[in-house]
Amino acid sequence: MGSKSRIAKYIVPIIQRYIDENNIDTYIEPFVGGANIIDKINCNIRIGSDLNKYLIALLNHAKRELPLYESVSKELYDKARTAFNNGNTSEFEDWQIGNIGFLASYNGRWFDGGWAKPGYEKTKNGQRYRDYYRESKDNLLIQAPNLKDIIFNSCDYNEYELFGCVIYCDPPYVNTKQYANATKFNYDEFWNTMRFWSQDNIVLVSEQSAPEDFKCIWEQEVSRSIKATDKSKSTEKLFIYNCEDSYLKTK
C-alpha cells in the first residue's frame, strides 16, 4: 500500500504549484490508493476516492486515529482472504478487511501478493529482519494525523462531475500486473474522461505512457519492489492534456 510514497517528493510540488498559481479551492484524487500524495497537498477541500470500499473504510478508520490490528497471522490473513473471495465478509468490519488485505499482503497487493511473512532478507550490509506488516501499519499510523481533513469516499472515478479543480489520477497502469478488481479497466474510456475533465479542470495523470495529446511534464526511474535484493526499476511519468480546449489554455 502506498507505492506513490517513493515519488511524492517529486510530484507533490508540481501539483501544489498548479493549485497555488491558479487559486484552486478543491483538489481531488479519484484513485487515492494509500493517500501518499493527497496527505501532502495543501488545499481548502481535499477529496480522495477509490472503488475499493475496504480501502476507504481503512483510511476513514485511520484518519480518526483508531487502533489497527497489532499483528496479522497467516491464519487470520487466510480467513479474511477466503471471506473476501467468497463475497461474505460478515464476520469482519470493512476496515478490518482493508487492514488485513492491504497492510498484510506482500507489496500491499490486496490479497494478490500473498501474506507478507516476516523474516530475514539479504542486503549489501548483511541480513536484515523485516516485519512487513508492522512496517506498513506503523507507516499508516504516522500518516494518520495528515488524513484528518480529507474527505474519503468509495465510488468509480467516472461518477464525478467536476469544475475548476485540480485532479490527480493514478489509474491502474497499462501492461502491468493489476489487482484482481482492476483487470477489466477500460483505458480508452479513462483517457476520454481525462480529456473531458481537462476542459474545465487541471488534470494530472501518473502513468508510464499516454496518448499523443498528453504531454509528459516529469519522469523519474524508481524501484518497483520493497525487497532490498530486488533491483527492478520502472519509469514513473506525469502527464497533462496538451490541446487547445484544455482549461489552462482557455483561461
N, C-alpha and C positions, 0 to 999 in steps of 0.2 A: 504494500500500500504506500503510495506517495512517490512514484517514480520521478515526478517533476521536481522533487526537492533538490535533485542534482543540478538542475539548470535554473532554479528560481532566482539565484543571484544575478543571472544574466538577463532574463526576460521580464522580471518584475519592474526594473527601472524603465524598460521600454513601454510596458503597459501603463505605468504610472505617468509617464510623460504625455501620453495621449489623453489621459484623464485630466491632467492639470492644464495642459495647453489649450484644451477645448472646453474647459469648465463643465465637465461631465459630472452629473449628480448620481448616476446609477451604473454600477458595474455588475456584470452577470457572467457566470460560468455555467453553461449548460451541461458540461461533462466534468463535474467538480472533483471526482476521484478522491484522493487523500487530502484535498484542500490545501495543498502546499504552495499554491500561488495566491489564492484568494485571501489567505490568512495574513499576507504581507502587503496587500493593496490598501491604500488609503482612499476611501470614497464614502460619501454620505450613506448610500444604500449599497449593500453587497448581497447578492443573491447567488447561491450555489445549488445546483440540482443534479440529479442523476436518476437514471431509470431503475437502478437497483435500490429498492426500498430499505433493504437491510443496511446498506452503506449510509443512507440518510439517517436512519434510526440511530446508528452508531455515532455519527457526527453530532446529532442533536443530543444524544446522551453525554458525549464527551464535552460539549460546549457548556453543559451545566455542571461540569467537573464532578460527575458521579463516578463511583468506582467501576473498574473493569475487572475481568477475571484475573485473579492473581497469577494463575498458570492455566495452561490448556494441555491436558494429557492426550495421548493418542486415542484413548477410548472415548473421551469427550468429543474430540475432533471428528472421529468416525461416526459417532452418534448424530452430531449436528449435520454432517455432510449427507448421511443417509436420509435424515429428516427433510433436508432441503431438496435432495434429488427425488424423493418420493412425494414432494408437494404437501407435506404435513409437518409443519413446524410448531404445532400447538403446544408442545412441551417447553418451548422456548419463547422468550420475548424477541421482537425483531432485532433489537440492539445486540442481544446475545448471539444470534446467528451472524450478525455483522461482525461482532467482536471475534468470534471464532473463525469465520470464513476469511476475513481479511488479515487479521493480525497473526493468526497461527498457520496460515498457508505459506508455503515456501515462495519467496519473492512476492508475497502479497497477492497471489494469483487467484483468489476467491475459489477455493476448493479444487482448482485445476492443478495447482502445483504440488499438492500433497502436503501432509503435515510437516511443518518446519522443525524437524528433530534437532534438539540442541546437541552440540558435540564440538570436537576439535577440528580446525581446518589449518591447512598448511599456508604459511605466509613467508615472505622473504626474510622475516626475522624469527622464524621458527613456528611452533604450534601455538594456536590461539583458540581459546574456548569461546564459542558463540552460542548464546541463547537467543535465537531469532525472535521468538515470541516476546520475551522480555524487552528486547531492543525496540520492537515495534510498539509494544504497549507503552514503554517509557517515553518514546518519541511523541505519541499521541497525547499523553498526559502533560508533557511540556508544551505542546501546541495548543492545548485546550483553552487557556485564557485568551488566546488570539482569535478564537472562534465565536466568542460570546455574542457579538453584534451581527453575525452573519445569519441571513435567512436561508435555511436549508429546506428543500422540498423535493419530493420524488415525482418526476414527470419526464416525458420524452422531450428531447430538445425542440422538436418542431411544433410543440404546443405553445411556444412563446409568440406574443405579438409585441414587437419592440420598437421604440423610437428614441433617438437621442442618447443611446447608451454606449458604453464601451463593453464589448463582448469578447471574451477569450474562450476559444474552443480547443479542447484536447480530445479529439474523437479517437476511436479505435484506428490504429494505423493500418493502411492498406499493405497487403503482402507480409504481415507479421502474425505471429500466433496470438489469437484472440481469446478472451474469456468466452465461455460457452454461450452466454447470453448476447454476445456481440458478433457471432459468426455470420449472421444474415444482415449485417449493417449495409444500408443502401448508400454507396458513396456518390452516385450521381445525384440522388436526392439531397444528400448533405451539401455538396458544393453548390447546387442550385439555391438551396436555402441560404448559404453564406452570401451568394450574390444578391439575393433579395434583401437580406438583412443589411447588407452594406450600403444600400441606397439611403437608409435613414439612421445608420449606426456606424460606429467604428468597430470593425470585426477583425480580430487577430486569430490565426489558426496555427496550432502546433501540428506538424506532420513531417514526414521525410521527403514527400513530393507533393505537388499540387498542380492543378490545371494551369495552362499558359497565361490565363488572365489574372493569376495571383502572383505577386512579387515576393520573393524571399528578402526579408529585411534583417535577418540574423540567422547564423548557423554555428553549431559547435559539436565536436565529437565528444561523446560521453560513454561511460561504461554501461553495459547492459545488465550486469548481474550484481548481487550483493556478496558473492563469494570472492575473496581476495585472489584466488587462483584462476578465476575466470576473467581473461583479458579481452573478451569480445567487446567490440565497440559498435556504436551506431552514430549517425549524424542527425542531431536534432535541428529542425529548422522552424522559423516563424514566418508566416505568410500574411499578406494583406491584399485585399482586392485592388486591382490596378486599372480600373476602367473609368471612363468619363462620368458615368452615372453614380459613382461611389459618393458617399456622404462627404468625405474630406474634399473632393474636387468640386462639389456643387455648393459648398458653404459660401 
